[in-house]
């Protein structure tokens, strides 16, 4: 079985070697998307890592989500959104987005995700991202509140068949965790054994396959593929794929 950590914030050969020792088959190195030029340089650095692992690039977007998602998806393998309930609602409507991580809320009444967002995410194969670093970086009541919100989001995602991924969110190699440890955290959050394993294996693989299909000029949409283009050249445009 292949295991993936789809959100690591630090690249380099040491990070890739650490991931391999931990038993991961692939990682996604994520950077904030500001503009095409700077992100293009980031992607170039990631590609020169020279690791036997599968290494993907991720763009985390904020602000004008619709505009940035269209630009970011042309450069990144995966597109991430982190934000409040309004940002989650907007992002859930965008086909170019791959994973959404709701920000921790300052109230117990809201978890950052609702049924409307979940339905849209399920339709577009957008995953709910749970970041382990969020849980590890806080203590006391703040941690208890965050865990409660994560569990609520997991229940909503389960009800509407939204894929769930558990990521380390590691800022460096020391924050990375083995798949077994991450699955143990998933079980602590109320997932079954199968759900816990899926969130570090099958669900990340679904997003990777979505990215690969989006990058294939012969795939027009899910289930529709061009066998022969004839005189019309294929387009390499990733935005608008669904």
FIKOLZA-1660 file (N, C-alpha, C; in steps of 0.1 Angstrom, whole numbers, plus 5000, padded with zeros to 4 digits):
% residues 242
   i   px   py   pz ch aa at
   1 5008 4988 5000  A  X  N
   1 5000 5000 5000  A  X CA
   1 5009 5013 5000  A  X  C
   2 5005 5022 4992  A  X  N
   2 5013 5035 4991  A  X CA
   2 5007 5045 5000  A  X  C
   3 5016 5052 5007  A  X  N
   3 5012 5062 5017  A  X CA
   3 5017 5076 5013  A  X  C
   4 5009 5086 5015  A  X  N
   4 5013 5100 5010  A  X CA
   4 5011 5110 5021  A  X  C
   5 5019 5120 5022  A  X  N
   5 5017 5132 5030  A  X CA
   5 5016 5143 5020  A  X  C
   6 5004 5149 5018  A  X  N
   6 5002 5159 5008  A  X CA
   6 5004 5173 5012  A  X  C
   7 5010 5175 5024  A  X  N
   7 5013 5189 5028  A  X CA
   7 5025 5190 5036  A  X  C
   8 5036 5193 5030  A  X  N
   8 5049 5195 5037  A  X CA
   8 5053 5209 5032  A  X  C
   9 5057 5218 5041  A  X  N
   9 5060 5232 5037  A  X CA
   9 5075 5234 5035  A  X  C
  10 5083 5223 5036  A  X  N
  10 5097 5225 5034  A  X CA
  10 5102 5215 5024  A  X  C
  11 5110 5219 5014  A  X  N
  11 5115 5210 5004  A  X CA
  11 5129 5206 5007  A  X  C
  12 5136 5201 4996  A  X  N
  12 5150 5197 4997  A  X CA
  12 5152 5182 4999  A  X  C
  13 5164 5178 4996  A  X  N
  13 5167 5164 4996  A  X CA
  13 5165 5158 5010  A  X  C
  14 5169 5165 5021  A  X  N
  14 5167 5159 5034  A  X CA
  14 5153 5156 5037  A  X  C
  15 5144 5165 5033  A  X  N
  15 5129 5162 5035  A  X CA
  15 5125 5150 5028  A  X  C
  16 5130 5148 5015  A  X  N
  16 5126 5136 5007  A  X CA
  16 5132 5124 5014  A  X  C
  17 5144 5124 5019  A  X  N
  17 5150 5113 5025  A  X CA
  17 5143 5109 5038  A  X  C
  18 5139 5119 5046  A  X  N
  18 5131 5117 5058  A  X CA
  18 5118 5110 5055  A  X  C
  19 5111 5115 5044  A  X  N
  19 5099 5109 5040  A  X CA
  19 5101 5094 5036  A  X  C
  20 5111 5091 5030  A  X  N
  20 5114 5077 5026  A  X CA
  20 5116 5068 5038  A  X  C
  21 5124 5073 5047  A  X  N
  21 5127 5066 5060  A  X CA
  21 5114 5063 5068  A  X  C
  22 5105 5073 5067  A  X  N
  22 5092 5071 5074  A  X CA
  22 5082 5062 5068  A  X  C
  23 5085 5058 5055  A  X  N
  23 5077 5048 5048  A  X CA
  23 5067 5055 5039  A  X  C
  24 5069 5067 5035  A  X  N
  24 5060 5074 5026  A  X CA
  24 5064 5071 5012  A  X  C
  25 5054 5070 5003  A  X  N
  25 5057 5068 4989  A  X CA
  25 5058 5081 4981  A  X  C
  26 5052 5091 4987  A  X  N
  26 5053 5104 4980  A  X CA
  26 5049 5116 4989  A  X  C
  27 5053 5128 4986  A  X  N
  27 5049 5139 4994  A  X CA
  27 5046 5151 4984  A  X  C
  28 5038 5160 4989  A  X  N
  28 5035 5172 4982  A  X CA
  28 5041 5184 4990  A  X  C
  29 5050 5191 4983  A  X  N
  29 5057 5203 4989  A  X CA
  29 5049 5215 4986  A  X  C
  30 5043 5222 4996  A  X  N
  30 5034 5233 4993  A  X CA
  30 5040 5246 4997  A  X  C
  31 5037 5256 4988  A  X  N
  31 5041 5269 4990  A  X CA
  31 5029 5279 4987  A  X  C
  32 5030 5290 4994  A  X  N
  32 5019 5300 4992  A  X CA
  32 5021 5306 4977  A  X  C
  33 5009 5307 4970  A  X  N
  33 5010 5312 4957  A  X CA
  33 5007 5327 4957  A  X  C
  34 5018 5334 4953  A  X  N
  34 5017 5349 4952  A  X CA
  34 5015 5353 4937  A  X  C
  35 5024 5348 4929  A  X  N
  35 5024 5351 4914  A  X CA
  35 5030 5340 4907  A  X  C
  36 5028 5340 4894  A  X  N
  36 5033 5329 4885  A  X CA
  36 5048 5328 4885  A  X  C
  37 5055 5339 4885  A  X  N
  37 5070 5339 4884  A  X CA
  37 5076 5333 4896  A  X  C
  38 5073 5338 4908  A  X  N
  38 5079 5332 4920  A  X CA
  38 5075 5318 4922  A  X  C
  39 5062 5314 4919  A  X  N
  39 5059 5300 4921  A  X CA
  39 5065 5291 4911  A  X  C
  40 5068 5296 4899  A  X  N
  40 5075 5289 4889  A  X CA
  40 5089 5285 4893  A  X  C
  41 5096 5295 4900  A  X  N
  41 5109 5293 4906  A  X CA
  41 5108 5282 4916  A  X  C
  42 5098 5283 4925  A  X  N
  42 5096 5272 4935  A  X CA
  42 5095 5258 4929  A  X  C
  43 5087 5257 4918  A  X  N
  43 5085 5244 4912  A  X CA
  43 5098 5239 4906  A  X  C
  44 5106 5248 4900  A  X  N
  44 5119 5244 4895  A  X CA
  44 5128 5239 4905  A  X  C
  45 5128 5245 4917  A  X  N
  45 5136 5240 4928  A  X CA
  45 5132 5226 4933  A  X  C
  46 5119 5224 4933  A  X  N
  46 5113 5211 4938  A  X CA
  46 5117 5200 4928  A  X  C
  47 5117 5203 4915  A  X  N
  47 5120 5193 4905  A  X CA
  47 5134 5189 4905  A  X  C
  48 5143 5197 4911  A  X  N
  48 5157 5194 4911  A  X CA
  48 5161 5186 4924  A  X  C
  49 5151 5182 4932  A  X  N
  49 5154 5175 4944  A  X CA
  49 5161 5162 4942  A  X  C
  50 5157 5155 4931  A  X  N
  50 5164 5143 4927  A  X CA
  50 5161 5131 4937  A  X  C
  51 5149 5129 4940  A  X  N
  51 5145 5118 4950  A  X CA
  51 5138 5107 4943  A  X  C
  52 5139 5095 4947  A  X  N
  52 5132 5083 4942  A  X CA
  52 5117 5084 4945  A  X  C
  53 5113 5092 4955  A  X  N
  53 5099 5094 4959  A  X CA
  53 5092 5102 4948  A  X  C
  54 5079 5100 4948  A  X  N
  54 5070 5109 4941  A  X CA
  54 5069 5122 4948  A  X  C
  55 5073 5133 4942  A  X  N
  55 5072 5146 4948  A  X CA
  55 5064 5155 4939  A  X  C
  56 5053 5160 4946  A  X  N
  56 5044 5169 4939  A  X CA
  56 5045 5183 4944  A  X  C
  57 5040 5193 4936  A  X  N
  57 5040 5207 4941  A  X CA
  57 5026 5211 4944  A  X  C
  58 5025 5219 4955  A  X  N
  58 5012 5223 4959  A  X CA
  58 5012 5239 4960  A  X  C
  59 5001 5245 4956  A  X  N
  59 4999 5259 4958  A  X CA
  59 4988 5262 4968  A  X  C
  60 4991 5270 4978  A  X  N
  60 4981 5274 4987  A  X CA
  60 4977 5288 4984  A  X  C
  61 4964 5290 4981  A  X  N
  61 4959 5303 4976  A  X CA
  61 4950 5309 4986  A  X  C
  62 4949 5323 4985  A  X  N
  62 4941 5330 4994  A  X CA
  62 4937 5343 4986  A  X  C
  63 4927 5351 4992  A  X  N
  63 4923 5363 4985  A  X CA
  63 4913 5360 4974  A  X  C
  64 4916 5364 4962  A  X  N
  64 4906 5362 4951  A  X CA
  64 4908 5347 4947  A  X  C
  65 4900 5338 4953  A  X  N
  65 4902 5324 4951  A  X CA
  65 4899 5319 4936  A  X  C
  66 4889 5325 4930  A  X  N
  66 4886 5320 4917  A  X CA
  66 4897 5324 4907  A  X  C
  67 4902 5336 4908  A  X  N
  67 4912 5341 4898  A  X CA
  67 4925 5333 4901  A  X  C
  68 4929 5332 4914  A  X  N
  68 4942 5326 4917  A  X CA
  68 4942 5311 4914  A  X  C
  69 4930 5304 4916  A  X  N
  69 4929 5290 4914  A  X CA
  69 4932 5287 4899  A  X  C
  70 4926 5295 4890  A  X  N
  70 4928 5293 4876  A  X CA
  70 4943 5294 4872  A  X  C
  71 4950 5304 4878  A  X  N
  71 4964 5306 4875  A  X CA
  71 4972 5295 4881  A  X  C
  72 4970 5293 4894  A  X  N
  72 4978 5283 4902  A  X CA
  72 4978 5269 4896  A  X  C
  73 4966 5265 4892  A  X  N
  73 4965 5251 4887  A  X CA
  73 4973 5248 4874  A  X  C
  74 4977 5259 4867  A  X  N
  74 4985 5257 4855  A  X CA
  74 5000 5254 4859  A  X  C
  75 5003 5257 4872  A  X  N
  75 5017 5255 4876  A  X CA
  75 5018 5244 4886  A  X  C
  76 5009 5243 4895  A  X  N
  76 5010 5233 4906  A  X CA
  76 5003 5220 4903  A  X  C
  77 5007 5209 4909  A  X  N
  77 5000 5196 4908  A  X CA
  77 4987 5197 4916  A  X  C
  78 4988 5203 4928  A  X  N
  78 4976 5204 4936  A  X CA
  78 4974 5218 4942  A  X  C
  79 4961 5221 4943  A  X  N
  79 4958 5235 4948  A  X CA
  79 4951 5234 4961  A  X  C
  80 4956 5241 4971  A  X  N
  80 4950 5241 4985  A  X CA
  80 4944 5254 4989  A  X  C
  81 4934 5253 4997  A  X  N
  81 4928 5266 5003  A  X CA
  81 4927 5264 5018  A  X  C
  82 4930 5274 5025  A  X  N
  82 4928 5274 5040  A  X CA
  82 4922 5287 5043  A  X  C
  83 4911 5287 5050  A  X  N
  83 4904 5299 5054  A  X CA
  83 4892 5297 5063  A  X  C
  84 4885 5308 5065  A  X  N
  84 4873 5308 5073  A  X CA
  84 4861 5301 5066  A  X  C
  85 4849 5302 5072  A  X  N
  85 4838 5295 5066  A  X CA
  85 4834 5301 5053  A  X  C
  86 4836 5314 5051  A  X  N
  86 4832 5321 5038  A  X CA
  86 4842 5316 5027  A  X  C
  87 4855 5315 5031  A  X  N
  87 4865 5310 5021  A  X CA
  87 4862 5296 5017  A  X  C
  88 4859 5288 5027  A  X  N
  88 4856 5274 5025  A  X CA
  88 4844 5273 5015  A  X  C
  89 4834 5281 5017  A  X  N
  89 4822 5281 5009  A  X CA
  89 4825 5285 4994  A  X  C
  90 4834 5295 4993  A  X  N
  90 4838 5299 4979  A  X CA
  90 4846 5288 4973  A  X  C
  91 4856 5283 4980  A  X  N
  91 4865 5273 4974  A  X CA
  91 4858 5260 4970  A  X  C
  92 4848 5257 4978  A  X  N
  92 4841 5244 4975  A  X CA
  92 4834 5245 4961  A  X  C
  93 4832 5256 4955  A  X  N
  93 4826 5258 4942  A  X CA
  93 4836 5257 4931  A  X  C
  94 4849 5257 4934  A  X  N
  94 4859 5258 4923  A  X CA
  94 4864 5244 4920  A  X  C
  95 4863 5240 4907  A  X  N
  95 4868 5227 4902  A  X CA
  95 4883 5226 4903  A  X  C
  96 4890 5238 4903  A  X  N
  96 4905 5237 4903  A  X CA
  96 4911 5234 4916  A  X  C
  97 4903 5236 4927  A  X  N
  97 4907 5234 4941  A  X CA
  97 4907 5219 4944  A  X  C
  98 4918 5214 4951  A  X  N
  98 4919 5200 4954  A  X CA
  98 4916 5196 4969  A  X  C
  99 4920 5205 4977  A  X  N
  99 4918 5203 4992  A  X CA
  99 4916 5216 4999  A  X  C
 100 4907 5215 5009  A  X  N
 100 4903 5227 5017  A  X CA
 100 4906 5223 5032  A  X  C
 101 4913 5232 5039  A  X  N
 101 4915 5231 5053  A  X CA
 101 4909 5242 5061  A  X  C
 102 4897 5240 5067  A  X  N
 102 4891 5251 5074  A  X CA
 102 4899 5256 5086  A  X  C
 103 4900 5269 5087  A  X  N
 103 4908 5275 5098  A  X CA
 103 4901 5272 5112  A  X  C
 104 4909 5270 5122  A  X  N
 104 4903 5268 5136  A  X CA
 104 4894 5280 5139  A  X  C
 105 4882 5277 5145  A  X  N
 105 4872 5287 5148  A  X CA
 105 4874 5291 5163  A  X  C
 106 4870 5303 5166  A  X  N
 106 4870 5308 5180  A  X CA
 106 4857 5305 5188  A  X  C
 107 4849 5297 5182  A  X  N
 107 4837 5293 5189  A  X CA
 107 4834 5278 5187  A  X  C
 108 4827 5273 5197  A  X  N
 108 4823 5259 5196  A  X CA
 108 4811 5256 5187  A  X  C
 109 4804 5267 5183  A  X  N
 109 4792 5265 5175  A  X CA
 109 4795 5263 5161  A  X  C
 110 4807 5267 5156  A  X  N
 110 4810 5265 5142  A  X CA
 110 4823 5257 5140  A  X  C
 111 4824 5249 5129  A  X  N
 111 4836 5242 5127  A  X CA
 111 4843 5246 5114  A  X  C
 112 4838 5256 5107  A  X  N
 112 4845 5261 5095  A  X CA
 112 4840 5254 5082  A  X  C
 113 4831 5245 5084  A  X  N
 113 4826 5237 5072  A  X CA
 113 4811 5234 5075  A  X  C
 114 4803 5235 5064  A  X  N
 114 4789 5232 5066  A  X CA
 114 4784 5222 5055  A  X  C
 115 4771 5219 5056  A  X  N
 115 4765 5209 5046  A  X CA
 115 4766 5214 5032  A  X  C
 116 4764 5227 5030  A  X  N
 116 4764 5232 5016  A  X CA
 116 4778 5230 5010  A  X  C
 117 4788 5234 5018  A  X  N
 117 4802 5232 5013  A  X CA
 117 4805 5218 5010  A  X  C
 118 4801 5209 5019  A  X  N
 118 4804 5195 5018  A  X CA
 118 4798 5189 5005  A  X  C
 119 4786 5193 5002  A  X  N
 119 4779 5188 4990  A  X CA
 119 4787 5192 4978  A  X  C
 120 4791 5204 4977  A  X  N
 120 4799 5209 4966  A  X CA
 120 4813 5203 4965  A  X  C
 121 4819 5200 4976  A  X  N
 121 4832 5194 4977  A  X CA
 121 4831 5179 4972  A  X  C
 122 4821 5172 4976  A  X  N
 122 4819 5159 4971  A  X CA
 122 4817 5158 4956  A  X  C
 123 4809 5167 4950  A  X  N
 123 4807 5168 4936  A  X CA
 123 4820 5170 4928  A  X  C
 124 4829 5178 4934  A  X  N
 124 4841 5182 4927  A  X CA
 124 4853 5175 4931  A  X  C
 125 4852 5164 4939  A  X  N
 125 4863 5157 4944  A  X CA
 125 4873 5166 4951  A  X  C
 126 4868 5174 4960  A  X  N
 126 4877 5183 4968  A  X CA
 126 4878 5177 4982  A  X  C
 127 4890 5175 4987  A  X  N
 127 4892 5168 4999  A  X CA
 127 4891 5177 5011  A  X  C
 128 4887 5172 5023  A  X  N
 128 4888 5179 5035  A  X CA
 128 4902 5176 5040  A  X  C
 129 4910 5186 5043  A  X  N
 129 4923 5184 5048  A  X CA
 129 4924 5187 5063  A  X  C
 130 4929 5177 5071  A  X  N
 130 4931 5179 5085  A  X CA
 130 4946 5179 5087  A  X  C
 131 4951 5190 5092  A  X  N
 131 4966 5192 5094  A  X CA
 131 4970 5188 5108  A  X  C
 132 4979 5179 5109  A  X  N
 132 4984 5174 5122  A  X CA
 132 4991 5186 5129  A  X  C
 133 4998 5194 5122  A  X  N
 133 5005 5205 5128  A  X CA
 133 4996 5215 5136  A  X  C
 134 4984 5216 5131  A  X  N
 134 4974 5225 5138  A  X CA
 134 4972 5219 5152  A  X  C
 135 4971 5206 5153  A  X  N
 135 4968 5200 5166  A  X CA
 135 4980 5200 5175  A  X  C
 136 4992 5198 5170  A  X  N
 136 5004 5197 5178  A  X CA
 136 5009 5211 5182  A  X  C
 137 5005 5221 5175  A  X  N
 137 5011 5235 5178  A  X CA
 137 5003 5242 5189  A  X  C
 138 4992 5236 5194  A  X  N
 138 4985 5243 5205  A  X CA
 138 4983 5233 5217  A  X  C
 139 4979 5239 5228  A  X  N
 139 4978 5231 5241  A  X CA
 139 4965 5234 5248  A  X  C
 140 4962 5227 5258  A  X  N
 140 4951 5229 5266  A  X CA
 140 4937 5230 5260  A  X  C
 141 4929 5240 5263  A  X  N
 141 4916 5241 5258  A  X CA
 141 4916 5244 5243  A  X  C
 142 4926 5251 5238  A  X  N
 142 4927 5254 5224  A  X CA
 142 4928 5242 5216  A  X  C
 143 4936 5232 5221  A  X  N
 143 4937 5219 5214  A  X CA
 143 4924 5212 5215  A  X  C
 144 4918 5211 5226  A  X  N
 144 4905 5204 5228  A  X CA
 144 4895 5210 5218  A  X  C
 145 4894 5223 5217  A  X  N
 145 4884 5229 5208  A  X CA
 145 4887 5226 5194  A  X  C
 146 4900 5226 5190  A  X  N
 146 4904 5223 5176  A  X CA
 146 4901 5209 5173  A  X  C
 147 4903 5199 5182  A  X  N
 147 4900 5185 5180  A  X CA
 147 4885 5183 5178  A  X  C
 148 4877 5191 5186  A  X  N
 148 4862 5190 5185  A  X CA
 148 4858 5195 5172  A  X  C
 149 4863 5205 5167  A  X  N
 149 4860 5211 5154  A  X CA
 149 4864 5201 5142  A  X  C
 150 4876 5195 5144  A  X  N
 150 4880 5186 5134  A  X CA
 150 4871 5174 5133  A  X  C
 151 4867 5169 5145  A  X  N
 151 4857 5157 5145  A  X CA
 151 4844 5161 5139  A  X  C
 152 4839 5173 5141  A  X  N
 152 4827 5177 5135  A  X CA
 152 4828 5178 5120  A  X  C
 153 4839 5183 5115  A  X  N
 153 4841 5184 5101  A  X CA
 153 4842 5170 5095  A  X  C
 154 4848 5160 5102  A  X  N
 154 4849 5147 5097  A  X CA
 154 4835 5140 5096  A  X  C
 155 4827 5143 5106  A  X  N
 155 4813 5137 5106  A  X CA
 155 4806 5143 5094  A  X  C
 156 4807 5156 5091  A  X  N
 156 4800 5162 5079  A  X CA
 156 4806 5156 5066  A  X  C
 157 4819 5155 5065  A  X  N
 157 4825 5149 5053  A  X CA
 157 4821 5135 5051  A  X  C
 158 4820 5127 5062  A  X  N
 158 4816 5113 5061  A  X CA
 158 4801 5112 5055  A  X  C
 159 4793 5121 5060  A  X  N
 159 4779 5121 5056  A  X CA
 159 4777 5123 5041  A  X  C
 160 4785 5132 5036  A  X  N
 160 4784 5136 5022  A  X CA
 160 4795 5130 5013  A  X  C
 161 4802 5120 5018  A  X  N
 161 4812 5113 5010  A  X CA
 161 4823 5122 5005  A  X  C
 162 4827 5131 5013  A  X  N
 162 4839 5140 5009  A  X CA
 162 4851 5132 5013  A  X  C
 163 4861 5131 5004  A  X  N
 163 4874 5125 5008  A  X CA
 163 4881 5133 5019  A  X  C
 164 4887 5126 5027  A  X  N
 164 4895 5132 5038  A  X CA
 164 4909 5128 5037  A  X  C
 165 4918 5139 5038  A  X  N
 165 4932 5136 5039  A  X CA
 165 4938 5141 5052  A  X  C
 166 4947 5134 5058  A  X  N
 166 4954 5138 5070  A  X CA
 166 4968 5141 5066  A  X  C
 167 4973 5154 5068  A  X  N
 167 4986 5158 5064  A  X CA
 167 4994 5162 5076  A  X  C
 168 5007 5162 5075  A  X  N
 168 5015 5166 5086  A  X CA
 168 5015 5182 5087  A  X  C
 169 5015 5189 5076  A  X  N
 169 5016 5203 5076  A  X CA
 169 5030 5207 5081  A  X  C
 170 5040 5198 5080  A  X  N
 170 5053 5200 5086  A  X CA
 170 5061 5212 5080  A  X  C
 171 5065 5221 5089  A  X  N
 171 5074 5232 5084  A  X CA
 171 5088 5228 5081  A  X  C
 172 5092 5216 5086  A  X  N
 172 5105 5211 5084  A  X CA
 172 5105 5196 5085  A  X  C
 173 5116 5189 5083  A  X  N
 173 5117 5175 5084  A  X CA
 173 5113 5169 5097  A  X  C
 174 5115 5177 5108  A  X  N
 174 5112 5172 5121  A  X CA
 174 5097 5172 5124  A  X  C
 175 5089 5178 5117  A  X  N
 175 5075 5178 5119  A  X CA
 175 5068 5167 5111  A  X  C
 176 5075 5159 5103  A  X  N
 176 5069 5149 5095  A  X CA
 176 5067 5137 5104  A  X  C
 177 5057 5129 5100  A  X  N
 177 5053 5117 5108  A  X CA
 177 5051 5105 5099  A  X  C
 178 5053 5093 5105  A  X  N
 178 5051 5081 5097  A  X CA
 178 5036 5079 5095  A  X  C
 179 5033 5072 5084  A  X  N
 179 5018 5069 5081  A  X CA
 179 5011 5062 5093  A  X  C
 180 5017 5053 5100  A  X  N
 180 5011 5046 5111  A  X CA
 180 5007 5056 5122  A  X  C
 181 5016 5066 5125  A  X  N
 181 5013 5076 5135  A  X CA
 181 5002 5085 5131  A  X  C
 182 5002 5089 5118  A  X  N
 182 4991 5097 5113  A  X CA
 182 4978 5090 5113  A  X  C
 183 4978 5077 5110  A  X  N
 183 4965 5070 5110  A  X CA
 183 4960 5068 5125  A  X  C
 184 4970 5067 5134  A  X  N
 184 4966 5067 5149  A  X CA
 184 4959 5079 5153  A  X  C
 185 4963 5091 5148  A  X  N
 185 4957 5104 5151  A  X CA
 185 4943 5104 5145  A  X  C
 186 4942 5099 5133  A  X  N
 186 4929 5098 5126  A  X CA
 186 4919 5090 5134  A  X  C
 187 4923 5079 5139  A  X  N
 187 4914 5071 5148  A  X CA
 187 4910 5078 5160  A  X  C
 188 4920 5086 5166  A  X  N
 188 4916 5094 5178  A  X CA
 188 4906 5105 5174  A  X  C
 189 4905 5109 5162  A  X  N
 189 4895 5119 5158  A  X CA
 189 4882 5112 5154  A  X  C
 190 4881 5100 5156  A  X  N
 190 4868 5093 5154  A  X CA
 190 4866 5085 5141  A  X  C
 191 4877 5083 5134  A  X  N
 191 4877 5075 5122  A  X CA
 191 4878 5060 5125  A  X  C
 192 4872 5052 5116  A  X  N
 192 4873 5038 5117  A  X CA
 192 4887 5034 5112  A  X  C
 193 4891 5022 5114  A  X  N
 193 4905 5017 5109  A  X CA
 193 4906 5020 5094  A  X  C
 194 4895 5016 5086  A  X  N
 194 4896 5018 5072  A  X CA
 194 4897 5033 5068  A  X  C
 195 4889 5041 5075  A  X  N
 195 4889 5055 5072  A  X CA
 195 4903 5061 5075  A  X  C
 196 4909 5057 5086  A  X  N
 196 4922 5062 5090  A  X CA
 196 4933 5058 5080  A  X  C
 197 4932 5046 5075  A  X  N
 197 4942 5042 5065  A  X CA
 197 4939 5049 5052  A  X  C
 198 4927 5051 5048  A  X  N
 198 4923 5058 5036  A  X CA
 198 4928 5072 5035  A  X  C
 199 4928 5079 5047  A  X  N
 199 4931 5093 5047  A  X CA
 199 4946 5096 5045  A  X  C
 200 4954 5085 5045  A  X  N
 200 4969 5087 5042  A  X CA
 200 4973 5078 5030  A  X  C
 201 4963 5072 5024  A  X  N
 201 4966 5063 5013  A  X CA
 201 4957 5065 5001  A  X  C
 202 4945 5060 5002  A  X  N
 202 4935 5060 4991  A  X CA
 202 4930 5074 4987  A  X  C
 203 4927 5082 4997  A  X  N
 203 4922 5095 4994  A  X CA
 203 4932 5104 4988  A  X  C
 204 4945 5105 4993  A  X  N
 204 4955 5112 4986  A  X CA
 204 4957 5107 4972  A  X  C
 205 4957 5094 4970  A  X  N
 205 4959 5088 4957  A  X CA
 205 4948 5093 4947  A  X  C
 206 4935 5095 4952  A  X  N
 206 4925 5100 4944  A  X CA
 206 4928 5114 4939  A  X  C
 207 4933 5122 4948  A  X  N
 207 4937 5136 4944  A  X CA
 207 4948 5136 4934  A  X  C
 208 4958 5127 4936  A  X  N
 208 4969 5126 4926  A  X CA
 208 4964 5122 4913  A  X  C
 209 4955 5112 4912  A  X  N
 209 4949 5108 4900  A  X CA
 209 4941 5119 4893  A  X  C
 210 4934 5127 4901  A  X  N
 210 4927 5138 4896  A  X CA
 210 4936 5148 4889  A  X  C
 211 4948 5150 4896  A  X  N
 211 4958 5160 4890  A  X CA
 211 4964 5154 4877  A  X  C
 212 4966 5141 4877  A  X  N
 212 4972 5135 4865  A  X CA
 212 4962 5136 4853  A  X  C
 213 4950 5134 4856  A  X  N
 213 4940 5134 4845  A  X CA
 213 4938 5149 4840  A  X  C
 214 4939 5158 4850  A  X  N
 214 4938 5172 4846  A  X CA
 214 4950 5177 4837  A  X  C
 215 4961 5170 4839  A  X  N
 215 4973 5174 4832  A  X CA
 215 4974 5167 4818  A  X  C
 216 4966 5157 4816  A  X  N
 216 4966 5150 4804  A  X CA
 216 4957 5157 4793  A  X  C
 217 4963 5162 4782  A  X  N
 217 4955 5169 4772  A  X CA
 217 4945 5161 4765  A  X  C
 218 4947 5148 4766  A  X  N
 218 4937 5139 4759  A  X CA
 218 4924 5137 4767  A  X  C
 219 4925 5140 4780  A  X  N
 219 4913 5138 4789  A  X CA
 219 4906 5151 4789  A  X  C
 220 4894 5152 4784  A  X  N
 220 4886 5164 4783  A  X CA
 220 4878 5166 4796  A  X  C
 221 4873 5155 4802  A  X  N
 221 4866 5156 4814  A  X CA
 221 4866 5141 4820  A  X  C
 222 4861 5140 4832  A  X  N
 222 4861 5126 4838  A  X CA
 222 4852 5117 4829  A  X  C
 223 4858 5107 4824  A  X  N
 223 4850 5097 4816  A  X CA
 223 4850 5100 4801  A  X  C
 224 4856 5112 4797  A  X  N
 224 4856 5116 4783  A  X CA
 224 4871 5118 4778  A  X  C
 225 4876 5110 4770  A  X  N
 225 4889 5111 4765  A  X CA
 225 4890 5111 4750  A  X  C
 226 4899 5119 4744  A  X  N
 226 4901 5120 4730  A  X CA
 226 4910 5108 4725  A  X  C
 227 4905 5100 4716  A  X  N
 227 4913 5089 4711  A  X CA
 227 4923 5094 4700  A  X  C
 228 4917 5103 4691  A  X  N
 228 4926 5109 4681  A  X CA
 228 4921 5123 4678  A  X  C
 229 4931 5132 4678  A  X  N
 229 4928 5146 4677  A  X CA
 229 4926 5150 4662  A  X  C
 230 4932 5143 4653  A  X  N
 230 4931 5147 4639  A  X CA
 230 4938 5160 4636  A  X  C
 231 4932 5170 4629  A  X  N
 231 4939 5182 4626  A  X CA
 231 4939 5192 4637  A  X  C
 232 4931 5189 4648  A  X  N
 232 4930 5199 4659  A  X CA
 232 4940 5195 4670  A  X  C
 233 4950 5204 4672  A  X  N
 233 4960 5201 4682  A  X CA
 233 4954 5201 4696  A  X  C
 234 4959 5193 4705  A  X  N
 234 4954 5192 4719  A  X CA
 234 4958 5205 4727  A  X  C
 235 4950 5209 4736  A  X  N
 235 4953 5220 4745  A  X CA
 235 4958 5215 4758  A  X  C
 236 4968 5223 4763  A  X  N
 236 4974 5219 4776  A  X CA
 236 4968 5227 4788  A  X  C
 237 4957 5233 4786  A  X  N
 237 4950 5241 4796  A  X CA
 237 4944 5232 4807  A  X  C
 238 4948 5234 4820  A  X  N
 238 4943 5226 4831  A  X CA
 238 4930 5232 4837  A  X  C
 239 4929 5245 4837  A  X  N
 239 4917 5251 4843  A  X CA
 239 4905 5248 4834  A  X  C
 240 4894 5247 4841  A  X  N
 240 4881 5243 4834  A  X CA
 240 4879 5228 4833  A  X  C
 241 4889 5220 4837  A  X  N
 241 4888 5206 4837  A  X CA
 241 4878 5202 4848  A  X  C
 242 4870 5192 4845  A  X  N
 242 4861 5186 4856  A  X CA
 242 4857 5172 4852  A  X  C
% end
